[in-house]
Amino acid sequence: MRNTPQRTRSYASPTRDKIFIWSAVVAGCGIMALLGRHAAIHRFGTDQSTSNVLFAVFFVLSIGLYCGFQSVIEDVFNRLSTLFRRREVMAIAETPTGEKVSISTTDVSEIQEQCSTPIPETACIAENKGESKVTIPMNKNRPFEVLEIVDDMRHIRFPDGEEAYVGMELSDDEILIEKSYNDSRDYDAELEEAYNVYLDSMTDEERYDHEHGVTRIQKKREYDEDVGFFSSVCIQDVHKNPDGSTLIEETEQEVYVTPDGSVYYLEDMGPICDFYEKHKDNIESHEEIMTRKQRCDEAFNELKRHEELYNLEQVSFICAYITHTMEQFMESHELDKLHNNAKIWTVNPLAQFDAVQLRSNHLTKEDLKHLGYNVGKFLRLQGGVIARFVKKVFEKPFESTHVRTIEQKLRESKSTKERIPIHTADQMDKLFAHFQRYGNIYPGILDKK
């Protein structure tokens, strides 16, 4: 009784079916859209631009219509393809000489007719014709085992367990000769020989780096604005000839141009280099100079911040002192103007000041001079500058008084007639120290020793 090989159905790839369906859909939609465009032009007489728009609309609507009925269309297509698909099998059979072969056919009966001996029950059936997985055991005619056949390559295993991939065109003798050659090679010796050749080709510097683990990287120098450059200039020698003509001899000479624009000729470079070599140990490097400059800038900025903070405290003290002294004699908006004048005075002693108005005539000219004197002395200003401030700010009371006259009468003399007493610079400093500590103006501190 002859053994019948197993059969398996060969199905088309789902991805290939979908690509085919979508190609057909896109082609059909395109044809329908072209027909609609042709009808719009020749039937209804539309222009080209409108017909192009209609073509796009018909195409998109056709695609949308297919997407809506996609499942129904694909089901119909699958049923039709099932009816017309041929069943295909691949069988692996053994020949009378003991060799196994793969046969592709549409029916198992054809396999039986091609084989003179019954196909054993252990024969393998494969569905994929592109890759035949066959196991052919060793025998006296074939000294290695074929594990599988992939395209035009054979995956084989030798009796010692070594595996290899060989071409289908190689004979068994060629495969055995190649294996014998590979087995006789001493790969460690070949590797060592190649390594020795590599060492022999090194230079002395490369050998030193290799033995000491040194890695050298070529780095490109970055130039900035602090680096000069070499250029050339034309040197002219002008000669006046006896016949009245002029002879000009031009010589091209290389020069070095520094970042600040200074030009040094090459004959000057020698003494400069000699001077540098002689004093280079005592000359500060560029990095040291920049570091020292940075420290100086930081110290200056810190001092400037302290000075600005001190100036703000001074301005606050002056405004508080003016408020304490003048708030009962001036309206609030006039007092604000006086504050603003005082702030400007701390920055620019000779600025243009706005005149202020007093509420009444309770303050005398001496009182106003005392106020200007007290603030001016605190700011360490001269008498002429103080007199000008008093003249400009209290313009109406001093409209007939000259600046020189005001300056001459500025004296540190005590009097009990004035409402605003005069203070020395030390007394104003004492009031300022109290303000820094307690934040208020307390003239009584001046009576304490």
C-alpha positions in Angstrom: 0.0 0.0 0.0 1.5 3.4 -1.1 1.8 6.1 1.5 0.0 9.4 0.6 1.8 12.6 1.6 -0.1 15.1 3.7 -1.5 18.2 2.0 -1.8 21.7 3.2 -3.6 24.6 1.6 -1.5 27.5 0.5 -3.2 30.8 1.2 -2.3 34.1 -0.4 -0.7 36.7 1.9 -3.3 39.0 3.6 -1.1 42.0 3.0 -0.8 41.2 -0.7 -4.6 40.9 -0.9 -5.1 44.3 0.8 -2.6 46.0 -1.5 -4.4 44.5 -4.5 -7.8 45.6 -3.3 -6.6 49.1 -2.5 -4.9 49.4 -5.9 -8.1 48.4 -7.6 -10.2 50.8 -5.5 -7.9 53.7 -6.2 -7.8 53.0 -9.9 -11.6 52.7 -10.0 -12.1 55.9 -8.0 -9.7 57.7 -10.4 -11.6 56.4 -13.4 -14.9 57.5 -12.0 -13.5 60.9 -11.1 -12.0 61.3 -14.7 -15.4 60.4 -16.2 -17.1 63.0 -14.0 -14.5 65.7 -15.0 -14.9 64.8 -18.7 -18.7 65.1 -18.5 -18.4 68.4 -16.6 -16.2 69.9 -19.4 -17.9 68.5 -22.5 -21.5 68.0 -21.3 -22.0 71.1 -19.1 -19.3 73.4 -20.5 -17.4 74.1 -17.3 -13.9 75.6 -17.3 -10.7 73.8 -16.5 -10.3 75.0 -12.9 -13.8 74.1 -12.0 -13.5 70.7 -13.6 -10.3 70.0 -11.7 -12.1 70.8 -8.4 -15.0 68.5 -9.4 -12.4 65.8 -10.2 -11.0 66.1 -6.7 -14.5 66.1 -5.1 -15.5 63.0 -7.1 -12.3 61.2 -6.2 -12.6 61.9 -2.5 -16.3 60.9 -2.4 -15.5 57.6 -4.2 -12.8 56.8 -1.6 -15.2 57.7 1.2 -17.9 55.5 -0.4 -15.5 52.6 -0.5 -14.4 53.1 3.2 -18.1 53.0 4.2 -18.7 49.6 2.5 -15.1 48.3 2.9 -16.1 45.2 5.0 -18.8 44.1 2.5 -16.5 44.6 -0.6 -13.6 42.7 1.0 -15.9 39.8 2.0 -17.1 39.5 -1.5 -13.5 39.6 -2.9 -12.3 36.9 -0.4 -15.2 34.6 -1.4 -14.4 35.0 -5.1 -10.7 34.5 -4.6 -11.4 31.3 -2.6 -13.4 29.8 -5.5 -10.6 30.4 -8.1 -7.5 29.7 -6.0 -5.6 26.6 -6.8 -4.4 24.5 -3.9 -0.7 24.0 -3.8 1.4 21.7 -1.7 5.1 21.1 -1.3 6.3 17.7 -0.4 9.7 16.4 0.6 10.3 12.8 -0.5 13.1 10.4 -0.4 14.7 9.0 -3.6 15.8 5.4 -4.0 19.4 6.5 -3.3 18.4 7.8 0.1 18.5 11.5 -0.8 15.5 13.7 0.1 14.1 16.2 -2.4 11.4 18.8 -2.3 8.7 18.8 -5.0 6.1 21.5 -5.5 2.8 20.6 -7.2 -0.9 21.3 -7.1 -2.0 17.7 -6.2 -0.5 14.9 -4.2 -1.2 12.4 -6.9 1.5 14.0 -9.1 4.1 13.4 -6.3 3.2 9.8 -6.2 3.7 9.4 -9.9 7.1 11.1 -9.8 8.5 8.8 -7.1 9.3 5.2 -8.0 9.2 4.2 -4.3 6.6 4.9 -1.7 6.9 8.2 0.2 7.6 7.4 3.8 5.2 8.6 6.5 8.1 10.8 8.0 8.2 13.0 4.9 7.9 16.7 5.7 5.3 18.9 3.9 6.1 22.7 3.7 3.9 25.6 2.7 6.7 28.1 1.9 8.5 27.4 -1.3 11.0 30.2 -0.8 12.7 28.4 2.2 12.9 24.6 2.3 13.8 23.2 5.6 15.2 19.8 4.9 17.2 17.4 7.1 19.4 15.0 5.1 21.3 12.6 7.3 24.9 11.6 6.8 25.7 8.4 4.9 28.7 6.8 3.2 28.3 9.0 0.2 27.8 12.3 2.0 30.1 12.9 5.1 28.1 15.7 6.5 24.5 16.4 7.4 22.4 19.0 5.6 20.3 20.8 8.2 18.3 23.1 5.8 18.4 24.7 2.4 17.8 28.4 2.2 17.6 29.8 -1.3 21.0 28.9 -2.9 22.8 28.1 0.4 23.0 24.9 2.4 23.3 24.8 6.2 25.4 21.8 7.0 26.9 20.1 10.1 30.1 18.0 10.1 30.7 15.0 12.4 32.8 17.1 14.8 29.7 19.3 15.4 31.0 22.3 13.4 28.4 24.0 11.3 28.7 26.1 8.1 26.8 27.6 5.2 28.0 26.5 1.7 26.8 27.2 -1.8 24.7 24.7 -3.7 27.3 24.7 -6.5 30.1 23.3 -4.3 30.7 19.6 -4.5 31.2 17.4 -1.4 34.9 17.1 -2.1 35.3 20.9 -2.4 33.5 21.3 0.9 35.8 18.7 2.6 38.9 20.3 1.2 37.9 23.8 2.4 37.2 22.4 5.9 40.5 20.6 6.0 42.3 23.8 5.1 40.5 25.8 7.8 41.1 23.2 10.4 44.9 23.3 9.6 45.1 27.1 10.1 46.5 28.4 13.4 44.4 31.5 13.9 46.2 32.6 17.1 49.6 32.5 15.3 48.2 34.4 12.3 46.8 37.1 14.7 50.0 37.4 16.6 52.0 37.7 13.3 49.6 40.4 12.1 50.0 42.2 15.4 53.8 42.1 15.2 53.7 43.5 11.7 51.5 46.3 13.0 54.1 47.1 15.8 57.0 47.0 13.3 55.2 49.6 11.1 55.0 52.1 14.0 57.3 55.1 14.5 59.2 55.6 17.7 56.7 58.1 18.9 53.8 55.9 18.1 55.4 52.9 19.8 56.1 55.0 22.9 52.4 56.1 23.0 51.2 52.5 22.5 53.4 51.1 25.3 52.5 53.9 27.8 48.8 54.2 26.9 49.1 57.8 25.5 46.4 59.1 23.3 47.1 62.1 21.1 44.3 64.2 19.6 44.9 66.9 17.0 43.1 70.0 18.3 42.5 73.0 16.2 43.5 76.3 17.8 40.7 78.8 18.3 41.7 82.4 17.5 39.9 85.4 19.0 40.2 89.2 18.8 43.2 89.2 21.1 45.4 87.6 18.4 47.1 89.6 15.7 47.9 88.5 12.2 50.7 88.7 9.6 50.3 90.8 6.5 52.4 92.7 4.0 52.9 96.3 3.1 54.5 98.1 0.2 57.6 100.2 1.1 58.3 103.0 -1.4 61.6 104.7 -2.1 61.1 107.9 -4.1 64.0 109.2 -6.1 64.0 112.6 -7.9 66.0 112.4 -11.2 68.0 115.4 -12.5 65.8 115.6 -15.6 62.8 116.2 -13.4 61.3 112.6 -13.6 60.6 110.5 -10.5 61.7 107.0 -9.8 59.7 105.0 -7.2 61.1 101.7 -6.0 58.4 99.5 -4.3 59.4 96.7 -2.0 56.9 94.2 -0.5 57.6 93.6 3.1 55.9 91.3 5.6 54.7 92.8 8.9 52.8 91.7 12.0 49.7 93.6 12.9 48.6 93.6 16.6 45.0 93.7 17.7 45.2 97.4 18.5 46.5 98.1 15.0 50.2 98.5 15.7 52.5 97.4 12.9 55.8 95.6 13.5 58.3 94.9 10.7 60.1 91.6 10.7 63.4 93.2 11.5 61.7 94.5 14.7 60.5 91.0 15.7 64.0 89.7 16.6 64.6 92.2 19.4 61.1 91.8 20.7 61.5 88.0 20.9 64.9 88.4 22.6 63.4 90.7 25.2 60.6 88.2 25.8 63.0 85.3 26.2 65.1 87.3 28.6 62.2 88.5 30.8 59.5 85.9 30.2 59.8 84.6 33.8 58.9 88.0 35.2 56.3 88.9 32.6 52.7 88.2 33.5 50.8 86.0 31.2 47.7 87.0 29.4 45.6 84.8 31.7 47.2 86.3 34.8 46.5 89.8 33.6 42.9 89.0 32.8 42.4 87.3 36.1 43.8 90.3 38.0 41.6 92.6 35.9 38.6 90.5 36.7 39.3 90.6 40.4 39.7 94.4 40.2 36.4 94.7 38.3 34.6 92.6 40.9 36.1 94.7 43.8 35.1 97.9 42.0 31.5 96.6 41.4 31.2 95.6 45.0 32.4 99.0 46.1 30.0 100.6 43.7 27.1 98.6 45.1 28.0 99.7 48.6 28.3 103.3 47.4 24.9 103.1 45.7 23.4 101.6 48.8 25.0 104.3 50.9 23.7 107.0 48.6 20.2 105.6 48.8 20.4 105.8 52.6 21.6 109.3 52.3 18.7 110.3 50.1 16.3 108.6 52.6 17.8 110.5 55.5 17.7 113.9 53.7 14.1 113.4 52.7 13.2 112.4 56.3 15.1 115.4 57.7 13.3 117.8 55.3 9.9 116.3 56.2 10.7 116.6 59.9 11.8 120.2 59.5 9.5 121.6 56.8 6.2 119.7 56.9 4.4 122.3 59.1 5.4 125.2 56.8 4.6 123.7 53.3 1.8 122.0 51.4 2.3 118.3 50.7 2.8 118.8 46.9 5.4 121.6 47.6 7.1 119.3 50.1 7.3 116.6 47.4 9.0 119.1 45.0 11.5 120.0 47.7 12.2 116.2 48.2 12.8 115.9 44.4 15.2 118.9 44.4 17.2 117.3 47.3 17.4 114.0 45.4 18.8 115.7 42.3 21.2 117.7 44.5 22.8 114.5 45.7 23.6 113.5 42.1 24.2 116.9 40.4 24.9 119.8 42.7 24.6 122.3 39.8 21.4 121.1 38.3 18.3 123.2 37.5 16.0 123.1 40.5 12.3 123.8 40.7 11.2 126.7 43.0 8.9 125.8 45.9 6.3 127.9 47.8 6.0 128.2 51.5 2.6 128.1 53.3 3.3 131.2 55.4 5.9 133.7 56.3 6.8 132.1 59.6 10.2 131.1 58.3 12.9 133.8 57.9 15.6 133.9 55.3 18.0 132.7 58.0 15.8 129.6 58.6 15.9 128.8 54.9 19.7 129.3 54.7 20.1 127.1 57.7 18.1 124.3 56.0 20.3 124.5 52.9 23.4 124.8 55.0 22.6 121.7 57.1 21.8 119.5 54.0 24.7 120.9 52.0 27.3 120.3 54.7 26.0 116.8 55.1 26.7 116.2 51.4 30.1 117.9 51.8 29.3 120.7 49.4 31.0 124.1 49.2 29.4 127.3 50.3 28.9 128.7 46.8 27.0 125.5 45.7 24.8 125.7 48.9 24.0 129.4 48.3 23.0 128.6 44.7 20.7 125.8 45.8 19.0 128.2 48.4 18.6 130.9 45.7 17.1 128.6 43.1 14.8 126.6 45.4 13.5 129.4 47.6 13.3 131.8 44.7 10.6 134.2 46.0 12.2 135.0 49.4 15.7 135.5 47.8 14.6 137.2 44.6 16.5 140.4 45.5 19.5 138.7 47.1 22.6 137.7 45.3 24.2 134.3 45.6 27.4 135.9 46.8 25.6 137.6 49.6 23.9 134.3 50.7 27.3 132.6 50.7 28.9 135.3 52.9 26.2 135.0 55.5 26.4 131.2 55.8 28.1 130.7 59.2 28.0 128.1 61.8 26.7 130.5 64.5 24.1 129.6 67.1 21.0 131.8 67.5 17.7 131.3 69.4 15.7 133.5 67.1 15.4 131.0 64.1 13.0 128.1 64.0 15.5 125.9 62.1 18.8 125.7 64.0 22.1 125.4 62.1 24.1 122.2 62.4 27.6 121.3 61.7 28.7 118.5 59.4 29.5 116.3 62.5 26.1 116.9 63.9 24.4 115.9 60.7 26.5 112.8 60.6 25.3 112.0 64.1 21.7 112.4 63.1 22.4 110.2 60.0 23.9 107.4 62.2 20.8 107.5 64.5 18.5 107.4 61.4 20.4 104.3 60.0 19.9 102.5 63.3 16.4 103.6 64.3 14.9 104.9 61.1 13.7 108.3 62.5 14.9 111.9 63.0 15.7 112.7 66.6 17.4 116.1 67.1 17.6 115.5 70.8 20.5 113.2 70.2 22.6 116.2 69.5 22.3 117.4 73.1 23.8 114.1 74.4 27.5 113.8 74.8 
